[in-house]
Amino acid sequence: FAQQAQDWPRVAQIAENLGLVVQEMGDHQEAAGYFAVSLKINRDLGNWANAAKAQRNIAYNLFQLSTTSEGGIDPDALSASLDHYFRSLEDVGKYRPP
């Protein structure tokens, strides 16, 4: 409904909430996908505070995916996680006063 009404802030919030739900269920890949939707919408809206939060949530879920079932580390997932953490810092800088 919110998407049909083009209430994009609400769509972004719904995507974030869905991400949190599936994150709690342990599906970090799907959670990262929902947070990516929220991130895109918030960036398009110029809502940098929420964009930073979505970016951080993506990073967290990618970090969770970086540990393999054998206890090893997936370097690609770990690198992607770090990249999103640093992007989150950039987004924080866009809304935080100097």
PyMOL commands that set and color helices and strands:
alter all, ss='L'
color gray80, all
select helices_A, chain A and resi 8-24+28-45+48-65+75-95
alter helices_A, ss='H'
color red, helices_A
deselect
rebuild
show_as cartoon
